[in-house]
Amino acid sequence: MKSSKGKGLLGLLAIIAAVAVFGWFGYSSMNDIKLGLDLAGGVSITYQAVDENPTAEQMSDTIYKLQQRVQNYSMESEVYQEGSNRINIDIPGVSDANAILQELGKPGSLSFTDENFNVLMTGDMVAAAKAGMREGNGVRSQEYVVQLTLTDEGAKTFAEITQANIGKQIAIIYDNKVVSAPTVQSAITGGQCEITGMKTYEVAENLASTIRIGSLSLELQELRSNVVGAKLGQEAISTSLKAGAVGFGIVVVFMIGAYLVPGLAASIALALYVGLVLVLLSAFEITLTLPGVAGIILSIGMAVDANVIIFTRIKEEIGLGKTVKSAIKSGFNKALSAIIDGNVTTLIAAVVLYWRGSGTVKGFAATLALGIILSMFTALVITKGALKAFYALGFEDAKFYGVKKDKAAANFLGKKTICFALSLVLIGAGFLFMGLNQSSTGSVLNYSLDFKGGTSTNVTFKEDMTLEEISGQVVPVVESVTKDAGIQTQKVAGTNEVIIKTRTLTVEERQKLNQSLIENFGVEEAEITAESISAAVSSEMKRDAVIAVIIATICMLIYIWFRFSDVRFAASAVLALLHDVLVVLTFYAAFKWSVGSTFIACMLTIVGYSINATIVIFDRIRENLKEMGSRVNLAEVVNTSITQTLTRSINTSLTTFIMIFALFLMGVSSIREFALPLMVGIVCGTYSSVCVTGGLWYVMTTSRQKKSAQQKAELKEAQKAEKAAKKENKQL
């Protein structure tokens, strides 16, 4: 007995020591974590085209090229157009503009090489590149191609190198990466050529765009470069940290109050989780932005969720009469499949989003993936170790763990028609509000400057203002004019200049803003300049985000189909996911919440939360189907499964909601604007997992059974008729 207690004490001390060590390293490494422009600022560089009248295509291609380049510095970098011939680049986590000016200012490094990578022709010899289609040969009716038009010098050079390389590959290299390696079929002497073999038009367009970027003759010159402060201000960081600490403290109290000793074990594991996250964010040099914070919040919710699933199972096992030791072992084993499926499904989404996404989407995916892996480790290893240690120390009585006995299953399916109708009304209302917004404002949603572009106002104050003064004094003045919370401010280091980015302001609004700044701060009117800026979230980034979400959804569907051996589980989960996104979109449309870069992170968080909550219920349905047998009433299985997981659904949602609600209460206006949709998404995800997903699966399953039964009945009738006909023929 003493030996057991000794081992338990050593195990608990080892875990607490790990929490202390990683907590200290995590706290110490906080200053080393790279923060994005919204949280910490960076370098802002403005270029101006040497050509006074560049075309829209030249500007667009140059912006895209620079976006690809600055990804090497940070995934959270932003590139956008200012005025007609200027390009702004904001790069977080750097402070020396001179170190990157020459690299970014180059028009592109595209080259054509032979198989030994000897340069044969440079990209500036290509006059134009565009994607196209033509009639294919063989089984393909159409073929996608990239059509190149060469300059006079390029046509002559290309004729020589193609003549010398017939039957060989010529590699097209951009920024030291091979983007295509077509085989030369014959000498090309007319200054026109085609690259064939593209599988889709999108592939052809991407290659054409890359060639255009590398062949631009648009020359850029530096107009200005500044070190700028955080967009959201220092107050956003400090209040977010305070809110996170308060929210975490409330979650710990709730977990201990609801689950007693297991709740204490989970709180210790969660403390270690926070320390590990901070250490690894610094070690892997992941740039942390507000969307990244969303990814961490989601992973904290999933870490809590894993513990809640385990503890609910332990209570159930104790309720069935098992000893505490046996219940702990059985609880972890039975919870394993739901935890793995939920986390792996979300991890698949994170990997795809990182692979296909860009900018804030990539940052969100990186923090989410890191958080998921750590949450599984802390829940399945640390919590388990802490529980065993507490048990060995003498906490053997069931009263320390709680008992959950089977309750009569609530008739959730009896309300499915009402729930389906309510969901359809909410979704329909969203389309109605979007239609009304379109007719009144010209946009279905309230797109912020990240999506639509806006106005950049540069103000030089008479005195040097701190970030706190900008957040507390300047921002409210600007908000009183714009009536919008999506304002971004940046302080130029070493000067009294502040950059204020807002939605596009009318002439009257610009005048009103200028007057307000003059009256409130004594600014000279000559020290206020304004310029139109393009969207920071480019069309390419939007396209990447959409493609990434589609691929992630398909991958999740395939995984759920494979794990549950029933496509109806996968279809129901995806429909519920779509339901949650559309309902949250209704609130965006109805209340005209600002749709900016954080909108993407909000929606991705909701998708991850929704799919995880759904899988927990489906896992229980799968288990009950096996235990109850094939002849059991499906309605009973669904109602029982939802009832058994109801406590988990409520408690997990409540703990995640507490974390975000603390951000909402304590955060600045931009943080509140970010937190509000997340709270709606959590409530909606809980509602859909409890009231919608089970009903969807039940309807799909019973419809198929009815159809199968009808087909069998029809077949039986046909067989009877056939036998009767044969009998009649014999009598004749």
Helices and strands as residue ranges (DSSP letters): H 2-28, G 29-32, E 42-49, H 56-70, E 78-82, E 86-92, H 98-105, E 110-113, E 119-122, G 123-125, E 126-135, E 142-150, H 152-164, E 171-174, E 177-180, E 192-198, H 201-214, E 220-228, H 234-283, H 290-319, H 324-356, H 360-377, I 378-382, H 383-392, G 398-400, G 413-415, H 416-441, E 446-447, H 449-452, E 454-460, H 467-469, I 470-474, H 475-482, E 488-491, E 497-503, H 507-521, G 525-527, E 528-533, H 539-564, H 567-590, E 594-595, H 597-628, H 634-666, H 669-691, H 693-731
